[in-house]
Amino acid sequence: MMKPERKLIDDWNGEQIAPGESRDIRLAVSESYSGMTVKIPLQVRRAKQPGPVVFVTAALHGDEINGTGAIRQLIQDSELVLERGAVIFVPVLNVLSFDRHSRYLPDRRDLNRCFPGALTGSMASRFAHRIFSEIALRSDFGIDLHTAAVRRTNYPNIRGDLRNPAVRRLAQSFGCELIIDGKGPRGSFRREACRVGVPTITFEGGEVWKVERGIVESITRGVKNVLAELEMIDQPPEKPNYQVLIETTKWMRAERGGFLHFHVQPGQVVERDSPLATNTNLLGRERDVIRSPWNAIVLGMTTLPAISPGEPICHLGKLPADQNPAQIRELRRDVLALEQRMVDDLGANMLVVDPPV
């Protein structure tokens, strides 16, 4: 589907942005209960030479602020000089939820299930319509930054519909070690942007309510890598030693209530049948052991060891048949590399113990 009603990057409701200029914009998106206009702060940065327009957005869920910290760093980075095209930096997309430290809008809807929205729909739908028409429809490509949901953490990964060659190009060039193939949920920002011809990827990493150093580094490196791939900046890309394409994922869930002893940490590579966590009672007596069904990488985990039946414990990404855990561990052997530092940093937030003999 072709993009409808393409909007120009240089005209924001009469506010003109010339080539070579950067401008802070406050985009009106809704009204508060008191009738005050709600505005999103964003920065539009144009190069002197024409080229692609890329949006970089964070805090679509208002409690997911790792991306907010990363975009703030990118805005303040004096060495980030655009040679071609333009970037729309949006540190907080969902200001209504951000102000409440919440994932959800005041009408209890998830904004990331409401795109492309409608002029006369619900509060969330109108909000989504305004964002979509003013940001996505000015752009040629998009990067949307997320974290795990509350009481969970994610190892950095990129998600995108890899059947789309332009999305695959963005996903690979971002430089994350893990790439997960999928369209995304119906009504999500990236899925609907792709549907109207704006190839968009999603970054996932870290926890809510935090700005984590390693996650921010992973994001800023990745955004610059994409801009370099699109020949918008003159800077060599930084890539990991390998990339893994994940097509199958699974949340391992508790069968019984109890208190968990974790045996793995986010980003760790595991073999089939490896113990992931031991479920115990409050006195430490073993109830059962949760094991990996495949050779896999730990994409994410719960950060709350107290568990009830059916609750998620560990999110696994199945390794392709041509990649095995030993190979990946060897490629990750450089302890100074960002990927290994991320495993160590995220694992430091939980108690990981050896499995029972």
C-alpha positions in Angstrom: 0.0 0.0 0.0 1.3 3.5 -0.9 1.7 6.1 1.7 -1.4 8.3 2.0 -1.2 12.1 2.2 2.5 12.5 2.3 3.6 15.4 4.5 6.7 17.5 4.0 9.5 17.5 6.5 10.1 21.3 6.1 6.6 22.5 7.1 5.2 21.9 10.6 1.9 23.7 10.6 3.4 26.8 9.1 6.7 26.5 11.0 9.4 26.3 8.3 12.6 24.2 8.7 15.3 25.1 6.1 18.0 22.7 4.9 20.9 22.5 7.3 18.7 23.6 10.2 17.6 21.9 13.4 14.4 23.0 15.1 12.7 22.0 18.4 9.0 21.5 17.7 6.1 21.1 20.1 3.5 19.0 18.3 -0.1 19.4 19.6 -1.7 15.9 19.9 -4.6 16.1 22.4 -6.1 18.0 25.3 -6.0 17.4 29.0 -9.0 17.1 31.3 -8.6 20.8 32.1 -8.7 21.7 28.4 -5.0 22.4 28.1 -3.3 21.5 24.8 -1.1 18.4 25.1 2.1 18.7 23.1 4.9 16.3 22.2 8.4 17.8 22.2 10.5 16.6 19.3 13.5 17.7 17.3 13.6 17.9 13.5 17.2 17.9 12.1 17.7 18.5 8.4 20.9 18.2 6.4 21.8 20.6 3.7 21.6 17.8 1.1 18.3 15.9 0.4 17.9 12.3 1.4 15.8 9.9 3.5 13.7 11.0 6.4 14.0 8.7 9.5 11.9 8.9 12.6 13.3 7.7 15.9 10.7 7.4 18.7 10.6 6.3 22.3 8.2 5.9 25.2 5.2 4.9 23.0 4.5 3.1 26.2 5.0 5.8 28.8 7.0 3.7 31.3 9.5 2.5 28.7 12.2 5.2 29.0 15.5 3.6 28.0 14.8 4.9 24.5 14.1 8.3 25.9 17.6 8.4 27.5 19.2 7.3 24.3 17.4 9.9 22.1 18.4 12.6 24.5 22.0 11.5 24.1 21.7 11.5 20.3 20.2 15.0 20.3 23.1 16.3 22.4 25.8 14.4 20.5 27.9 17.2 18.8 29.6 14.6 16.6 26.3 13.4 15.0 26.3 15.5 11.8 23.8 14.8 9.1 25.2 14.9 5.6 21.9 14.0 3.8 18.2 13.8 4.6 16.5 14.5 8.0 15.8 12.8 11.3 12.8 13.3 13.6 13.8 12.6 17.2 10.9 12.0 19.6 12.1 11.2 23.1 8.6 10.7 24.5 5.9 9.8 22.1 3.1 9.1 24.6 3.3 12.1 26.9 0.0 11.3 28.6 1.2 8.0 29.8 4.7 9.2 30.5 3.4 11.8 32.9 1.6 9.0 34.8 4.6 6.6 34.7 2.2 4.2 33.0 2.2 1.9 30.0 -1.4 2.8 29.2 -3.3 6.0 28.3 -5.8 7.6 30.7 -8.6 5.8 28.8 -6.9 2.4 29.8 -6.0 1.6 26.2 -2.6 0.5 24.8 -1.6 3.2 22.3 0.5 0.6 20.5 -2.6 -1.3 19.4 -4.5 1.7 18.1 -2.6 2.8 14.9 -3.2 4.2 12.4 -6.0 5.7 14.4 -9.0 7.8 13.3 -10.0 11.4 13.4 -13.3 10.7 15.2 -12.5 7.6 17.2 -11.7 7.0 20.9 -9.2 9.1 22.8 -6.5 6.6 22.0 -7.5 6.4 18.3 -7.4 10.1 17.9 -4.1 10.4 19.6 -2.7 7.6 17.4 -4.0 9.3 14.2 -2.3 12.5 15.1 1.0 10.8 15.7 0.8 8.6 12.7 -0.1 11.4 10.3 2.4 13.9 11.6 5.4 11.6 12.1 5.1 8.4 10.2 3.7 10.0 7.1 6.6 12.5 6.9 9.1 9.7 7.0 10.8 7.1 4.7 12.0 4.8 7.5 11.3 4.4 11.2 13.0 3.1 14.4 10.7 2.6 17.4 12.4 2.0 20.8 10.8 -0.2 23.5 11.7 -2.1 26.7 10.2 -5.1 28.4 6.9 -4.9 30.2 6.7 -4.3 33.9 8.6 -6.8 36.1 10.5 -8.2 33.1 13.8 -7.4 31.3 14.9 -7.9 27.7 18.2 -8.6 26.2 18.7 -6.1 23.3 17.1 -7.3 20.1 15.6 -5.9 16.9 12.1 -7.0 15.6 10.8 -6.5 12.1 8.9 -8.1 9.2 11.9 -9.5 7.4 9.9 -10.4 4.3 10.1 -6.7 3.5 13.6 -6.2 2.0 13.8 -2.6 3.3 12.9 -3.8 6.9 15.5 -6.5 6.6 18.1 -3.9 5.6 17.3 -1.7 8.6 17.2 -4.7 11.0 20.6 -6.0 9.9 22.3 -2.6 9.7 21.2 -1.6 13.3 23.8 -4.0 14.5 22.0 -5.9 17.3 23.2 -9.5 17.9 19.6 -10.8 17.8 17.0 -10.1 15.1 13.4 -11.5 15.6 11.3 -12.0 12.5 7.6 -10.9 12.7 5.0 -8.4 11.6 4.2 -7.2 15.1 0.8 -7.0 16.7 -2.2 -5.6 14.8 -2.5 -1.9 15.4 1.2 -1.5 16.4 3.1 1.5 15.2 5.7 -0.5 13.2 3.2 -2.8 11.6 1.0 0.0 10.4 3.9 2.1 9.3 5.2 -0.7 7.2 1.7 -1.2 5.8 1.7 2.3 4.3 5.2 2.0 2.9 7.4 3.3 5.8 9.7 0.4 6.7 10.0 0.4 10.4 11.9 -1.7 13.0 11.4 -2.0 16.8 14.2 -2.2 19.3 13.5 -4.0 22.6 15.9 -3.9 25.6 16.0 -3.5 29.3 13.4 -2.6 31.9 10.7 -0.1 32.5 11.3 3.1 34.6 15.0 2.9 34.0 17.7 4.4 31.8 20.3 1.7 31.6 23.8 2.4 30.4 24.3 -0.6 28.3 20.9 -0.4 26.7 21.5 3.3 25.8 24.8 2.4 24.3 23.2 -0.3 22.2 20.5 2.1 21.0 22.8 5.0 20.1 25.2 2.7 18.3 22.3 1.1 16.4 20.7 4.4 15.3 24.0 5.7 14.0 24.6 2.4 12.2 21.2 2.8 10.4 22.0 6.4 9.5 25.4 5.3 8.1 23.7 2.5 6.1 21.3 5.1 4.6 24.4 7.3 3.8 23.0 10.1 6.0 26.1 10.4 8.1 29.8 9.9 7.3 30.7 7.4 10.0 31.8 3.7 9.9 29.2 1.3 11.3 29.9 -0.8 14.5 28.7 -4.3 14.1 28.8 -7.4 16.4 30.8 -10.5 15.6 27.7 -12.3 14.5 23.9 -11.9 14.1 21.3 -14.5 14.9 18.0 -14.6 13.1 15.2 -15.8 15.4 12.1 -17.2 13.8 10.6 -19.1 16.8 10.2 -17.9 20.3 8.5 -19.2 23.4 7.8 -18.0 26.9 8.5 -20.7 29.5 5.8 -20.6 32.2 5.5 -21.8 35.7 3.4 -25.0 36.3 3.3 -24.4 40.1 3.5 -21.5 42.5 6.7 -20.8 44.3 10.0 -18.9 44.5 12.5 -19.2 41.7 16.2 -19.9 41.7 17.4 -18.5 38.4 20.1 -20.4 36.6 20.4 -18.2 33.5 20.5 -14.5 32.7 19.3 -12.4 29.8 21.3 -12.9 26.7 22.8 -16.2 27.8 23.1 -19.1 25.3 21.7 -22.4 26.5 21.6 -26.0 25.2 18.5 -28.1 24.9 17.4 -29.5 28.3 19.5 -26.9 30.2 17.9 -25.9 33.5 16.6 -22.3 33.3 15.2 -22.0 36.8 14.3 -24.1 39.8 10.9 -23.5 41.4 11.0 -23.9 45.2 8.8 -23.4 48.2 9.6 -20.6 50.6 11.9 -22.9 52.6 13.9 -23.6 49.5 12.6 -27.1 48.9 12.5 -28.0 45.2 9.1 -28.2 43.5 10.2 -28.5 39.8 12.9 -27.5 37.4 12.1 -25.5 34.2 14.3 -26.6 31.2 14.9 -25.3 27.8 13.2 -27.2 25.0 15.8 -26.1 22.4 19.3 -24.7 21.8 18.3 -21.1 22.5 19.2 -17.6 23.5 17.5 -16.0 26.5 15.6 -13.1 25.1 14.1 -11.9 28.3 13.1 -12.9 31.8 10.9 -12.1 34.7 12.7 -10.0 37.4 10.2 -11.1 40.1 11.2 -14.5 41.5 7.9 -15.1 43.3 5.7 -16.9 40.7 2.2 -18.4 40.4 1.0 -21.1 37.9 1.0 -19.8 34.3 3.2 -16.8 34.8 6.1 -16.2 32.4 9.6 -17.0 33.6 11.9 -17.0 30.6 11.5 -15.9 27.0 13.6 -18.1 24.6 14.6 -17.6 21.0 15.3 -20.9 19.2 18.7 -21.0 17.5 18.7 -21.8 13.8 19.9 -25.4 13.0 23.2 -24.1 11.6 24.1 -22.2 14.8 25.0 -23.9 18.0 25.7 -22.5 21.5 29.4 -23.3 21.4 29.8 -21.3 18.2 28.1 -18.3 19.6 30.0 -18.4 22.9 33.3 -18.5 20.9 32.2 -15.5 18.8 31.2 -13.6 22.0 34.6 -14.4 23.7 35.7 -10.7 23.8 34.6 -9.6 27.2 35.0 -6.0 26.2 32.4 -6.3 23.5 29.0 -4.7 24.1 27.2 -8.0 23.8 29.1 -9.7 26.6 28.9 -6.6 28.8 25.1 -6.5 28.3 24.8 -10.1 29.5 26.9 -9.3 32.6 25.0 -6.0 33.3 21.5 -7.4 33.0 22.4 -10.5 35.0 23.7 -8.3 37.8 20.1 -7.3 38.5 19.1 -10.8 39.6 20.4 -13.6 41.8 21.7 -16.4 39.4 22.8 -19.6 41.1 24.1 -23.0 39.9 21.5 -25.6 39.1 21.0 -28.5 41.5 23.3 -31.5 40.9 
